[in-house]
Amino acid sequence: MPTSPVPYIALSYCWASAPASPGQNTQLLLSNLARLSQPHALTPAVLPPVLADAIQLCQDLSQRYLWIDALCITQDDAASKAAQIAAMDRIYHMAVLTIVAVSSATPGLLGASSRPRPAHPTFDRWPGYLDGLVAEAGTPECAWAVARSRWDTRGWTFQERKLSRRMLLVDAGEAYVSCARGSFWEGDSRLDLHIDPTVELDAEDKMDTIEAGLHDVYESFSSYSRLVVAYSARQLSFRSDAVDAFMGVGNILAARMESRMLWGVPERWMMQGLMWRGRSFTKGRDADGRVPSWSWAAWEGKVDYGSGGYYEDWTDDTVRVAMDSFRSMHAEEVGSLVTFFCAERGKDGAVEVRRVEEARLWFGPFDLWDDDEFAECLVTAKERQRERPEDVHGAMVNFTWDRCCHNPTECLRRVDISDEARAKAETVPGSLAFTTTTAMLSLRRTKQAGKSEAKDEVCFDMVHFNDSFIGSELFVGQTMAMNRDWAEKAFDLSYKYRVVVLGAGKANEMKEKKYSSWRDCGRGTQFPLALYVMVTEEQGGVLYRLTVGIVNLLHWTGLKPAWESVVLG
């Protein structure tokens, strides 16, 4: 990467569309570094067509330097490769232009002087409707070309598209330019592709697709979650690349959120960051364990932080609330109930367990990492509740939380983790350790009601069996909805699973009925209060994520759950 302001162009393409020539290895390796560094070593005869044409197109645009990942990153030098991957946000954002090989149906870049188009090119034109917009019939459209491309489905190209300030997108029969001012096709009279590297892009020219919505640090989690949802739908040849391929975007998010990123999750919002769910999972988590199970990056398939769940009406008129939304996007809808520690491997290879720098929240705009200040805010909130009973935020610390075994005051008495948990975490790099309440619960398939039924999703009730309860079964809570095929393979309903508390929050809006399992959880508020939990499986004394859900905080208290320090791998 240039260390001074040298103007250069970057290339974005699918590696599968750039096969090496017979007998050639055009990836930069330690073994061929000296040879490929020689003048005239990169000739069209030895390069894949898309790389050779990109070099020629760079010359056509009177630009001297071109950055290509396969040739600028030493692929088998771990330290150099890690440094380049960590710099992807700067590499693509600093480029004066990114050339995008949109089409994988034709070799190379049609339209470059090295690969002229046929005299009468044929290409698919925009059908006239896209995302509710109408254009002139037969007008080529950049968004249409990108939407139908393989390039726009790949994981690594996600950040390349988001980070680039200007893009020249080359399709099979057309070329487009996209920047902050709009998208233009090559026949557009408004298009001017003249590049003057001595002129800085002004604010209007800079593509700000990532930073949009990040100006308020409290709103930034919503922007983060939307990017994760879009990225997780993309395809990767190696699942273990999921964190690296998101790192460029993650660097910008981390700076704007004033937070470090841990395995793709902002540690400032750790509790909220754990509350993702997989709607389209068909496989288990990363088998080699390089990415911890609590991170969305360890799983294959699209994740989301949004809707999914069901109401169920029982014969006893009890309404069980499944999560339609965790409502955990904003600070005023969640509360901190555990203190997280993370196990990180340092540069010397040793694993160190440190406290996560997470915001302390309690159903309001608090951002406090100091435990004493947080305790003082809780006292203030209780006083406000006594003075103004109608105050919604004050209601969050009403009698319900005083009666709950896992309340914020009790949490502050149990900030640290046990020596045993710390020692165990040191053997599992990437793990989280925290002190919380846990219980062993059985799972039962939730009956899907009426119009809410979805054949490809399933939701489980978390229940406890005890003869002291009527019918011997106590409903405790529900999981988020999951892909049915995956869930049926992942869960054995004859087992009991360890459920651990992560935080406090609001459940979906209650249906008004005389009797409700949640009627005492947030009386007088629109949404019932709940404990956010994770359902886990245990291996060798370490817990691993299966899914997340909510539990009734009073029913959870009735279980008399144990306080213990756990390690989440």
C-alpha positions in Angstrom: 0.0 0.0 0.0 1.4 3.5 -0.8 2.7 5.3 2.2 2.5 8.7 0.5 -0.4 10.4 -1.5 0.3 8.5 -4.7 -2.7 8.4 -7.0 -3.7 4.8 -7.9 -6.6 2.8 -9.2 -8.0 -0.4 -7.5 -9.5 -3.5 -9.1 -12.5 -5.4 -7.7 -13.4 -8.8 -9.3 -14.3 -12.3 -8.5 -11.3 -14.6 -8.2 -13.2 -17.4 -9.8 -13.5 -15.3 -13.0 -9.7 -14.9 -13.1 -8.2 -18.4 -13.6 -4.4 -18.6 -14.0 -2.9 -19.4 -17.4 -1.8 -23.0 -17.9 1.5 -23.6 -16.0 1.3 -20.2 -14.4 0.7 -19.0 -10.8 -0.3 -15.4 -10.9 -0.8 -15.0 -7.2 2.0 -13.2 -5.4 3.9 -15.7 -3.2 7.2 -15.7 -1.4 8.5 -18.1 -3.9 7.8 -15.9 -6.9 8.1 -12.5 -5.4 11.5 -11.8 -6.9 10.5 -13.0 -10.4 7.2 -11.1 -10.5 9.0 -7.9 -9.3 11.1 -7.8 -12.4 10.2 -5.3 -15.2 7.8 -6.7 -17.8 7.1 -9.9 -15.7 3.4 -9.2 -15.8 2.6 -9.7 -19.5 -0.8 -10.5 -20.9 0.5 -14.0 -21.8 0.8 -15.0 -18.1 -2.0 -13.0 -16.6 -5.7 -13.9 -16.4 -7.7 -11.8 -19.0 -9.4 -9.6 -16.3 -6.1 -8.7 -14.7 -4.3 -8.0 -18.1 -7.3 -5.9 -19.3 -7.4 -3.9 -16.0 -3.7 -3.0 -16.5 -4.4 -1.9 -20.0 -7.5 0.1 -18.9 -5.4 1.8 -16.3 -3.0 2.9 -19.0 -6.0 4.0 -21.2 -7.0 6.3 -18.3 -3.5 7.7 -18.1 -3.0 6.3 -14.6 0.3 4.7 -13.6 -0.5 2.6 -10.6 -3.0 -0.2 -10.2 -3.7 -2.2 -6.9 -4.8 -5.8 -7.5 -5.1 -8.0 -4.4 -3.7 -11.2 -6.0 -0.6 -9.3 -7.0 -0.2 -6.8 -4.2 -0.7 -9.1 -1.2 1.9 -11.8 -0.6 -0.6 -14.6 -0.2 1.6 -17.0 1.9 3.1 -14.3 4.1 0.7 -14.3 7.1 2.0 -11.0 8.7 1.9 -9.0 5.5 -1.4 -10.4 4.5 -3.0 -9.6 7.8 -1.7 -6.0 7.6 -3.1 -5.6 4.1 -6.5 -7.0 5.1 -6.7 -4.7 8.0 -6.0 -1.8 5.7 -8.7 -2.6 3.1 -10.8 0.4 4.2 -7.9 2.8 3.3 -6.9 0.9 0.2 -10.3 1.1 -1.6 -11.3 4.5 -0.1 -8.0 6.2 -1.1 -8.1 4.9 -4.7 -9.1 7.6 -7.2 -11.2 5.0 -9.0 -12.1 1.3 -8.5 -12.5 -0.7 -11.7 -15.2 -3.4 -11.2 -15.4 -6.5 -13.4 -19.1 -6.9 -13.1 -19.6 -9.7 -15.7 -18.2 -13.1 -15.2 -19.8 -14.4 -18.4 -17.1 -13.0 -20.7 -13.3 -13.1 -20.3 -11.6 -9.9 -19.4 -13.0 -6.3 -19.6 -14.8 -5.7 -22.8 -14.3 -2.2 -24.0 -10.6 -1.8 -22.9 -8.3 -1.2 -25.8 -6.9 -4.6 -25.3 -10.3 -6.3 -25.8 -12.5 -4.3 -28.2 -16.2 -5.0 -28.2 -17.9 -6.5 -31.2 -19.1 -4.0 -33.8 -22.7 -4.5 -32.6 -22.6 -5.5 -29.0 -25.6 -7.1 -27.4 -26.4 -6.6 -23.7 -29.4 -6.8 -21.4 -31.1 -3.5 -20.9 -33.0 -2.5 -17.8 -36.6 -3.7 -18.1 -37.8 -0.2 -16.9 -38.7 -1.0 -13.3 -36.3 -1.4 -10.4 -37.0 -0.8 -6.7 -40.2 1.1 -7.6 -38.4 3.5 -10.0 -39.3 3.9 -13.7 -36.8 4.7 -16.4 -36.8 5.3 -20.1 -37.5 1.9 -21.8 -34.3 0.4 -23.1 -32.0 2.6 -21.0 -29.0 0.6 -19.6 -29.0 0.8 -15.8 -26.1 0.4 -13.5 -28.1 -1.0 -10.6 -29.7 -3.6 -12.8 -26.3 -4.8 -14.1 -24.9 -5.0 -10.5 -28.1 -6.7 -9.1 -27.9 -9.6 -11.6 -24.1 -10.1 -11.3 -22.2 -12.8 -9.5 -19.8 -10.0 -8.3 -22.5 -8.6 -6.1 -23.0 -11.9 -4.3 -19.5 -12.4 -3.1 -18.4 -11.7 0.5 -15.1 -9.9 -0.3 -16.6 -7.6 -2.8 -19.1 -6.2 -0.3 -16.6 -3.9 1.4 -15.0 -3.1 -2.0 -18.3 -1.7 -3.2 -19.0 0.1 0.1 -15.6 1.6 0.5 -14.9 2.9 -3.1 -15.5 6.5 -3.8 -15.8 6.2 -7.6 -16.4 3.0 -9.5 -16.1 2.2 -13.2 -18.2 -0.9 -13.6 -17.6 -3.0 -16.8 -20.4 -5.3 -17.8 -20.5 -7.7 -20.8 -21.8 -5.0 -23.2 -21.8 -1.7 -21.3 -19.8 0.4 -18.8 -21.1 2.5 -16.0 -19.7 5.1 -13.6 -21.0 5.3 -10.1 -20.2 7.9 -7.5 -21.9 10.0 -4.8 -23.5 12.1 -7.5 -25.3 9.2 -9.2 -24.8 6.5 -11.8 -24.1 7.0 -15.5 -23.8 4.8 -18.5 -21.2 5.4 -21.1 -23.7 6.8 -23.6 -24.8 9.4 -21.1 -23.9 12.9 -22.3 -23.4 14.0 -18.7 -20.6 11.5 -18.1 -17.0 12.8 -17.7 -14.5 10.1 -16.8 -11.5 12.5 -16.8 -9.5 11.8 -13.7 -7.3 14.5 -12.2 -5.5 12.9 -9.3 -4.3 16.3 -8.1 -7.8 17.4 -7.3 -9.3 16.2 -4.0 -12.8 14.9 -4.0 -15.1 17.4 -2.3 -17.7 16.3 0.3 -20.4 16.0 -2.4 -18.2 13.5 -4.4 -17.4 11.2 -1.5 -19.4 8.1 -1.2 -20.7 7.9 2.3 -22.8 4.7 2.2 -21.2 3.2 5.3 -21.1 6.3 7.4 -24.8 7.3 6.7 -26.7 7.0 10.0 -23.6 6.9 12.1 -23.5 10.5 13.2 -25.3 9.6 16.5 -23.3 7.0 18.4 -26.6 5.7 20.0 -28.2 5.2 16.5 -25.1 3.7 15.0 -26.0 0.1 16.1 -28.9 0.2 13.8 -26.6 1.1 10.9 -24.2 -1.6 11.9 -26.9 -4.3 12.1 -28.2 -3.4 8.6 -24.7 -3.8 7.2 -24.3 -7.2 8.9 -27.6 -8.4 7.6 -26.6 -7.4 4.0 -23.1 -8.8 4.3 -24.1 -12.2 5.9 -26.3 -13.0 2.8 -23.1 -13.0 0.7 -21.1 -16.1 -0.3 -17.6 -16.9 0.8 -15.4 -19.8 -0.4 -14.0 -20.1 3.2 -16.3 -19.4 6.2 -13.2 -18.5 8.2 -12.8 -15.4 6.0 -16.0 -13.9 7.3 -14.3 -11.6 9.8 -11.5 -10.6 7.4 -13.8 -9.8 4.5 -15.8 -7.5 6.8 -12.8 -5.8 8.4 -12.6 -2.8 6.1 -16.3 -1.9 6.8 -15.7 -2.8 10.5 -12.8 -0.4 10.8 -15.1 2.5 9.7 -17.9 1.4 12.0 -15.6 1.0 14.9 -14.2 4.5 14.5 -17.7 6.0 14.2 -19.1 3.9 17.1 -16.1 4.7 19.3 -15.6 1.0 19.9 -13.3 -1.8 19.1 -14.6 -4.7 17.0 -14.4 -8.2 18.5 -14.9 -10.9 15.8 -17.2 -8.6 13.8 -19.2 -7.4 16.9 -18.7 -3.9 18.4 -17.7 -4.4 22.0 -19.3 -1.2 23.1 -22.7 -2.8 22.3 -21.7 -6.4 23.1 -25.0 -7.5 24.7 -27.0 -6.1 21.7 -24.4 -7.5 19.3 -25.0 -11.0 20.6 -28.8 -10.9 20.0 -28.7 -11.9 16.3 -30.6 -14.8 14.9 -30.2 -17.0 11.8 -33.3 -17.3 9.7 -31.7 -19.2 6.8 -29.1 -21.3 8.5 -28.8 -24.8 7.0 -25.3 -25.6 8.4 -23.7 -25.5 11.8 -21.0 -23.0 12.9 -17.5 -22.9 11.6 -16.1 -26.4 12.2 -12.5 -25.4 12.7 -13.5 -23.1 15.6 -11.3 -20.2 14.5 -14.3 -17.8 15.0 -16.1 -18.0 18.3 -19.7 -19.4 18.2 -21.2 -16.2 19.7 -20.2 -14.2 16.6 -22.5 -14.2 13.6 -19.3 -14.6 11.5 -19.0 -18.2 12.7 -22.2 -19.2 11.0 -23.1 -19.8 7.4 -26.3 -18.1 6.2 -28.1 -14.8 6.5 -28.5 -13.4 10.0 -30.7 -10.5 11.2 -31.5 -8.5 14.2 -35.1 -8.1 13.2 -38.4 -9.8 13.0 -39.4 -13.4 13.5 -41.6 -15.1 16.1 -45.1 -16.1 16.9 -47.9 -15.6 19.4 -49.6 -18.6 20.7 -53.0 -18.7 22.4 -53.3 -21.5 25.0 -56.5 -23.1 26.3 -56.0 -21.4 29.6 -56.0 -18.0 27.9 -52.4 -17.5 28.6 -50.6 -15.5 26.0 -47.0 -16.6 25.4 -44.9 -13.9 23.8 -42.5 -15.1 21.2 -40.0 -12.6 19.9 -41.2 -10.8 16.8 -38.4 -8.4 17.5 -35.9 -8.2 20.3 -36.4 -4.4 20.2 -32.7 -4.1 21.1 -31.6 -1.6 18.5 -31.8 1.4 20.8 -30.2 2.2 24.2 -33.6 3.1 25.7 -34.9 -0.5 25.1 -32.2 -2.6 26.9 -30.4 -2.9 30.2 -27.0 -4.3 31.2 -27.2 -7.3 33.5 -23.7 -8.9 33.1 -20.1 -7.8 32.8 -18.3 -9.3 29.8 -14.6 -10.3 29.7 -12.9 -11.4 26.5 -9.9 -13.7 25.9 -7.5 -12.2 23.3 -4.3 -13.5 21.9 -1.6 -10.8 22.0 1.3 -10.3 19.6 3.5 -12.5 21.7 1.0 -15.4 21.4 -0.1 -15.3 25.0 -3.9 -15.1 25.8 -5.0 -12.3 28.1 -8.4 -11.9 29.6 -9.6 -8.3 29.9 -12.9 -6.6 30.6 -14.9 -5.6 27.6 -15.4 -1.8 27.3 -19.2 -2.1 27.0 -21.6 0.8 27.6 -23.6 0.5 30.8 -27.3 0.9 29.8 -30.5 0.8 31.7 -33.5 1.7 29.5 -32.2 5.2 28.9 -29.4 7.1 27.3 -26.7 6.1 29.8 -23.2 5.4 28.6 -21.4 4.5 31.7 -18.5 2.1 32.1 -18.0 3.1 35.8 -19.9 0.7 38.1 -20.4 3.3 40.8 -21.9 5.8 38.4 -24.2 3.1 37.0 -25.4 2.2 40.6 -26.1 5.9 41.2 -28.1 6.2 38.1 -30.2 3.2 39.2 -31.0 4.9 42.4 -32.0 8.1 40.6 -34.3 6.1 38.3 -36.0 4.6 41.3 -36.5 8.0 42.8 -37.9 9.2 39.6 -40.4 6.3 39.5 -41.7 7.2 42.9 -42.1 10.8 42.0 -43.6 10.1 38.5 -45.3 6.7 38.5 -46.3 7.3 34.8 -42.7 7.6 33.7 -42.0 4.8 31.3 -38.3 4.7 32.0 -38.8 4.8 35.7 -41.2 1.8 35.4 -38.2 -0.3 34.3 -37.0 -0.3 37.9 -40.4 -0.9 39.5 -41.4 -3.8 41.8 -40.8 -6.2 38.9 -37.1 -5.8 38.9 -36.9 -5.7 42.7 -38.5 -9.1 42.7 -36.3 -10.6 40.0 -33.3 -12.6 41.1 -31.2 -11.2 38.3 -31.6 -7.4 38.7 -29.0 -4.7 38.0 -28.2 -4.1 41.6 -27.4 -7.8 42.1 -25.4 -7.8 38.9 -23.1 -5.0 40.2 -22.3 -7.2 43.2 -21.0 -9.9 40.8 -19.0 -8.0 38.3 -15.8 -10.1 38.3 -15.4 -13.7 37.1 -14.1 -16.6 39.1 -10.5 -17.7 38.9 -11.6 -21.0 37.3 -13.5 -19.2 34.5 -10.6 -16.9 33.9 -8.2 -19.9 33.6 -10.6 -21.7 31.3 -11.0 -18.6 29.1 -7.3 -18.4 28.7 -7.4 -21.8 26.9 -10.1 -20.6 24.5 -8.9 -17.6 22.5 -11.9 -15.5 21.4 -14.1 -16.6 24.2 -16.3 -14.4 26.4 -16.4 -15.0 30.2 -19.0 -13.5 32.5 -20.9 -14.1 35.7 -24.6 -14.7 35.3 -27.6 -16.8 36.3 -28.1 -20.1 34.5 -30.7 -22.9 34.4 -31.2 -26.2 32.7 -34.4 -26.1 30.6 -36.2 -28.3 28.2 -37.3 -27.2 24.8 -40.8 -27.8 23.2 -41.9 -26.9 19.8 -44.0 -23.8 19.8 -47.4 -24.1 18.1 -47.6 -21.6 15.3 -50.8 -19.8 15.2 -53.0 -18.8 12.3 -51.6 -16.4 9.7 -48.2 -16.4 11.5 -47.4 -19.9 10.5 -44.2 -20.3 8.4 -43.4 -23.7 7.1 -39.6 -23.1 6.9 -39.2 -21.7 10.5 -39.6 -23.1 13.9 -39.7 -21.6 17.4 -39.2 -23.4 20.8 -40.7 -22.8 24.2 -38.3 -23.1 27.1 -40.0 -25.0 29.9 -39.2 -26.4 33.3 -40.9 -29.5 34.7 -41.7 -29.7 38.4 -44.6 -31.4 40.2 -45.2 -28.3 42.3 -46.5 -26.5 39.1 -49.9 -27.1 37.7 -49.6 -29.6 34.9 -46.0 -30.1 36.0 -44.8 -27.7 33.3 -43.7 -24.1 33.8 -43.4 -22.0 30.7 -40.3 -19.8 31.1 -39.7 -18.2 27.7 -39.2 -18.7 24.0 -36.4 -18.8 21.5 -36.2 -16.7 18.4 -37.5 -18.3 15.2 -35.0 -20.4 13.3 -34.6 -22.3 10.1 -36.7 -25.4 10.6 -34.3 -27.9 8.8 -31.3 -26.7 10.8 -33.1 -26.5 14.1 -34.4 -30.1 13.8 -30.8 -31.3 13.3 -29.3 -29.0 16.0 -31.7 -29.7 18.9 -32.6 -32.9 20.7 -35.9 -32.3 22.5 -35.1 -35.1 25.0 -32.2 -33.1 26.3 -32.0 -30.2 28.7 -30.0 -27.2 27.6 -28.1 -24.6 29.7 -29.7 -21.2 29.3 -27.7 -18.2 30.4 -28.9 -14.6 31.0 -27.3 -11.9 28.8 -29.3 -8.7 29.6 -32.6 -7.1 30.1 -35.0 -5.7 27.4 -38.5 -5.5 26.1 -40.4 -8.2 24.4 -42.9 -7.8 21.6 -46.1 -5.9 22.2 -48.6 -8.0 24.3 -52.0 -9.0 23.1 -54.6 -7.7 25.5 -56.1 -10.6 27.4 -57.3 -11.0 31.0 -54.6 -13.6 31.8 -51.1 -13.3 30.5 -47.8 -15.0 31.4 -46.2 -11.6 31.2 -48.9 -9.5 33.0 -46.6 -8.6 35.9 -43.6 -7.9 33.7 -43.8 -4.2 33.1 -47.3 -3.4 34.2 -48.4 -0.1 32.7 -46.0 -0.2 29.8 -46.7 -1.0 26.2 -44.1 -3.8 26.1 -43.5 -6.6 28.6 -40.1 -6.7 30.2 -37.9 -9.7 29.7 -34.5 -11.3 30.2 -32.5 -11.8 27.1 -30.9 -15.3 27.2 -28.8 -17.6 25.1 -29.4 -21.3 24.7 -26.1 -23.2 24.7 -24.5 -26.6 24.5 -21.5 -27.5 26.7 -18.3 -29.1 25.6 -15.4 -29.6 27.9 -16.6 -27.0 30.4 -17.1 -24.4 27.7 -20.5 -23.2 26.4 -21.2 -22.7 22.7 -24.1 -20.7 21.2 -27.1 -22.4 19.7 -29.7 -19.7 19.7 -31.1 -16.7 21.7 -34.4 -15.9 23.2 -36.3 -14.2 26.0 -37.6 -15.5 29.4 -40.2 -14.2 31.8 -38.1 -12.6 34.6 -40.5 -13.7 37.4 -40.7 -17.3 36.2 -36.9 -17.3 35.8 -36.7 -16.2 39.5 -39.1 -19.0 40.4 -36.5 -21.5 39.1 -34.0 -20.3 41.7 -31.2 -20.2 39.0 -27.6 -20.5 40.1 -25.1 -17.6 39.8 -21.9 -18.8 38.2 -19.1 -17.7 35.9 -19.3 -19.2 32.4 -17.1 -19.3 29.4 -18.7 -18.8 26.0 -16.6 -20.1 23.2 
